[in-house]
């Protein structure tokens, strides 16, 4: 029986890998990654700069940082929806251009995608704001560190719920939109019911996708890291180039972030494909349970 499960899992991963390496899937993921990295890097840099200043600037930096994260997330969610749509509804002919139907799909489901993502992202932001209270209490002399130590484990658990909400909004909501094409209320209700009500299935879905994507991305990022180390070594040995000034560092960080986004295309595509296929299984099992309950 264990052998059968292993063979089934290997077949599933092989099918997911074949779908993830399809050229249009990679193209959708590449565009989403690059746009998300540009938004997050540019707006996030502004937010980090403000966080290092006065009290009012810190509040403004927190708000701008949330906007940056939310904007990058909706871009990644749109890319995930494009990937899911491709694997759920492939074109009738290999010669058919998928760009026009994709744009029509995104336009038709814009409110469901953005609204569903917005609900879970708002939950994430609300939880992060709640965690600011015990973090502020920790600054109280004498009593603060003790209270923070007592509340550390509950804070970690609450933060985990917030991160899970963000992941569900970014990667699971697009799968539901591509599979069902419902309105905002229907999308949020079914996603919440199929994930948080079946938390173990959701964690297994996201966890298995993360592990598989990590293993796929590890050689890519290892190669990128070694290549960067070689370039830095050659540049320093030949012309003595060392990035020290803040302006040059910002520009170099921006292009490195884009390079990382490009390198993450295949792992992210693999991640989204696995999440989409797993979510389809969860929806199918839920429909079977509903049908069995209705039958006399």
N, C-alpha and C positions, 0 to 999 in steps of 0.2 A: 504493500500500500504506500509506503514511504517512497519507494522507487517511482510509482505512478505519479505521486504528487511532485516529485522532483522533475520528472520528464515534462509534466504539464507546465510547471513554472518555467522551465528552460524554453519550452515552445512559446510561452507567453512573452518572455523577454526577447526571443528571437524575432517574433512578429512585431513587437514594439520597436526594436532596433531597426527593422526594415522600414517601418512607417516613419521613424524619426529621421532617417537619412534620406528621405524623399526630398527632392530639390526644393519644392515649393514650401514644404514644412520648414526646412532650414532657412529659406529666404524670409518667411514670415517671422521666424524667431530672431534672425539676425537684425531685421529692421526694428523690431520691438526692443531688443537689447540695446542697440546703439542709441535710439531715441531716449530710452529710459535712463541710460548712463549719462547722456548729455544733460538732461533735465536735472537729474539728481546731483551731478557734479557742479553745475553752474549755480543752481538755486541753493544746494546744500552748502556750498562754499560761503555764500552770503549769510546763511543761517549760522554756520560755525563762527564766522567773524563777529556776528552780533552777540553770540553766546559768551564771548570773551570780554564783553564790555559791561556797562552798568545794568541796574536792575530792570529798567524799562526795555533796554536793548535785549536783555536775556529773554524777556517775555516775547518780544517781537521775533527774536531768533527762533524761539520754540515754535511759534505759529508758522513762520516761514519754513522751518524744517519739516513740520507736519505737512505743509502744502507740497514741499518737494517730494517727500515720501509718498504722499497720496497721488501726486501726478505721475511719478515713476511707476507706482503700482497699477494705476489704471491703464498705462501704456503696456505694461507687461500682461495685464489681464486681457487687453485687446489682442495682443499677440497670441496668448494662450487660446483665446476664443477662435482665432484664425486657424491655429494648429488643430484644435478639436474639430472644427468644422471640416477641415480637410480629411481627417481620419474617419469622421462619422458619415460625411457625404462627399465622397470622392467624385470627380467629374466623370460624366458618362464616357468620354473619350479622352485618351491621353493627349490628344492634340487640342483639346478645348482649353482656352485660357481661363484660369481660375480667378483672375484679378477682379473682373467686373462682378461676378457673382459674390465674391468675398466682400467687396465694398457694399453691395446691396444688402448682404447679410448683416454687416456691422451697422449700417444705417438703420435697418429694420429693427435691430435689437439693441440699439444704442441706449435707450432708457432702461431696459432690463439689465444690461451689463453694468452700466455706470451706477444705477440705483442699487443693484444687488451688491456690487463691490463697495459702494458708499456706506451701506448699512454695517457691513462687517468691519470696514476701516474705521467708521465712527466708534464702534465698540472697542477697537484697538486703542484709539486715541483717548477715549474715556477712561480705559483701564490705566493707561500711562499717566493720565492726569491724577487719577486716584493714588497712584504710587508716589506722586510728588509729595503727598502729605507726610507719610512716614519718613521719606527722604529728608524733608525739611525739619521734621522733629529731631532727626539725628544730629542737627547742628546745635541743639540746646545743650549747654554745658552740663556735664556730670550725668544727667538723666538720659540725654539723647542717645548716646552709644549703646546703653543698656537696652532701651526700648527698641532700637534698630536691630540689635542682636536677637531679641525675642521675636520680632516681627519678620525676620529674614526669610524663614521657610514659607510662611503664608504669602509674603511678597513674591517669592519665586514662583509659587503655584499660581497666583493671580496673573503674574507676567506671562506665564506659560499659556494661560487661557487667552490673553491678549494676542500673543504671537500666533496661536492657532487660529484665532479669528482673522488675523491678517493673511495668513496662508490660505485659509478657506476662501476669503474674498478674492484673492489674487489668482488662485489656481483652480478651485473647485466651482465657483460661480460661473466662470466661462465654460466649463464642461457642461453644466446644466443648461446654460443658454444655448450652446451649440446642439445639445441633444433634444431639448424640448421646445425652445423658443417661446417661453411664457412671458407674462408681464413681470413687473418688479415684484409685486406681492407674491405671485406664484413662484418665481425664482427663489426669493429669500425664504419662503416657507418650505419648499421642497429641499433646498440645500441644507437648511437648519435641521429639518427632520431626518435627512439621509446622512448627516455627518455628526452633529452633536448628540442626536438621539442614539446613533450607532457609533459611539465615540471610538470603540476599538477598531471598527472597520475603517473609519476615517484615518486613524493613526497608522493603521497597517498600510492603507493606500498611500499616504504621504510619506511614511517611513520607508517603505520598499522603493518608492520612486526616488527618494533622496539618496538612499544607499547605492542604487543602480547608477544614478546620475553622477554621484561622487566617484564611483569606480571608473566610469567612462571619462570624466573630466580630469581625474588625477594625472594620467600621462600627459594630457594636453597642457595643464598648468605647470607640471614639472618641467616639461620642455620649454615653456615660456619663461619660467624662472631661471633655468640654466642659461637660456639665450640672453636674457637681460643681464645676468651676471657677467657673461662673456663680453657683451657690448660695453658695459661699464668698465670692465677691466682693460679692454682694448683702447677705449677713449681716454682713460686716465694715463695709460702707458705711452700712448702715441702723442697726444696733444695736451695732456694734463687737464682735461675737462672735468670739472666737478661742479655739480649744481648746488650752489649755496644761497644765492639771492632768492628772496621770497617770490618775486614775479616769475623767474625761471622755474622755480619749484612748482608753482601753481600750474603753469603751462605744461610742464612735464607730467604732473599728476593727472591733468585733464586727458592728455593723449594716452597715458598708461591706462586710465579708466576705460577709455574707448577700446583699447586693445584687449583688456580683460573682458569687456562685453562681447567683443567678437569671438574671443577664445571660448566663451561660455555658451556659444550658440548650440553646439551639438549636445552638451550635457543638459541644457535647459529644454531643448526640443525633446530629448529622451525623457526628461522629467515630466513634461506636459503630456506626452503621449501615454506614459504609464498611468498618470493620474486620470486621464480621460478614459482609458480602457477599464481601469479599476472602478471608476465612478459608474460607468455603464453597467458593470456587473452588479454594483450595489443597487442601482435603480431597477435592474431586472429582477433581482431577488426581492426587492420591496414590492414590485408589482405582482410577483408570484404570491407573496404573503397576503397581499390585499385581495387578490382573486380567490385564494383559498378560504379567506374569512367570509367573503360574500357568498360563496357556494353553500347551498343548504347541506 
